[in-house]
Amino acid sequence: MKKSKVIIDKEFVLADIDSRIYGSFIEHLGRAVYGGIYQPDSPMADEQGMRKDVLALVRGLQVPVVRYPGGNFVSGYCWEDGVGDREKRPSRIDPAWGTIETNRFGLNEFADWAKKADTEVMMAVNLGTRGVEDARNIVEYCNVPGGTYYSDMRKNHGYSRPHDIKLWCLGNEMDGPWQMGHKTAAEYGRIAAEAGRIMKMTDPTIELVACGSSNYEMDTFGYWEDTVLEACYDEVDYLSMHQYFDNKDDNARDFLASTVVLDQFISSVVAVCDAVRARKKREKRINLSLDEWNVWYHSNEQDKEIERWSKAPHQLEDVYNFEDALLVAGILITILRHADRVKVACLAQLVNVIAPIMTSDTGAWKQTIYYPFELVSRYGRGKVLHTLVQSPTYESCHGDAPFLECVVTMDEEAGTLTLFAVNKSLDEDMELSCCLGQFGDYRVKRHVVLSHGDVKAENTEEKPDTVVPAENGKSAVADGVLTAVLPEKSFHVIMLGK
Ligand code: AHR
């Protein structure tokens, strides 16, 4: 049995956890909106056409914020097409995804949906094909109480009160050559500064996210962050980063080691943000918004078959397996370990499109990745402790990777200490010990485990409960020391309290 040790101290608090790290994302893409959150002809729809079964599953994840409406889609979007009289809304092509957007659902409906889902909207503006003026107008439409052209337009559309959206993205993946209206770092930095400035002049209470890199492998990575922040440091609050993980070589060891990449990516972006801060001699720190992350590769081949200009096709419908759930758990632990600088993170996406929740015309079910997200979102609240992990490591294509991924959080209000851990070993159990110090009188209250003998096991509509958590972990506290046995390939939530 492998052995590992976790070292914590009550006084060594890394950060207050910003609950927005448990955010998610809905794009006008595939069946995320149409047939996902909205399906007026479904027996599961409410009076507004929102799927009630989906809302229940979304609420279970406790997502405090949902990014909308894209993604690549937003870089060609006219938000005005999706507001007002439904019968007059135009259908448009969406060049980003090769589909047709009917605009039956738009920002007002999304704001309504968000209320029902107990979440907040994180709105992205189009800085691809549009610019500064449009960015101002949409803030006016959403957030100005009334008495002006766009705020009165909203009122005429049936929304007398402002949506009061607090978090805004200045475009999407503008570093990507695939993006409509793709820009150089200097071009983007300028437009982000000017759009951001006028947006904050329109509503000074909002926060802004500038586009960072679309992934760590981008050729422009580093230079992009530096140049963009040089131009818009004073106007923005967060810098975005996106990262998707694949397992093309079907190598579970390497795949599970991908958290090493995310860890390096986050540290590198922090370094660039702080270098610009030092150069500019600013007090303000720019924090990070990891506003797209997930596993994404299963649907790549089938997506090549999609007929061009179809409406809400089955697109990016990855069916996730158990090893994906283990990686998602590892990613969430990595995000928590950087909670001092990562203040927003969005699991991309939420429903049907690379999502934890899937739907058909007859029901909705939880994919494997639903469970780690639900467990960490539910119990990973409060503060993160500096968590020193002593674990055996293994060689992977990403370099040396620890077998144990672990972080400890402390919820003073609830009087709990929670340890999240993944044993990535595919063939060996691990003993974990942690001296509880000031928490020496705590005992194990719950120990939830997500495990399965087959890393390829999936949840489907027919068999939705193939991979589900169980309350059967082996752990105990004796003489102030927590000892737990983590079976090979498993994820654990060990909650301690008095
Ligand atoms: O989430 C799917 C796509 O991935 C988004 O539209 C884009 O921002 C990213 O490349």
Boltz pocket constraint, residues with backbone or C-beta under 6 A from the ligand:
constraints:
  - pocket:
      binder: B
      contacts: [[A, 27], [A, 70], [A, 71], [A, 72], [A, 73], [A, 172], [A, 173], [A, 214], [A, 292], [A, 348], [A, 349]]
      max_distance: 6.0
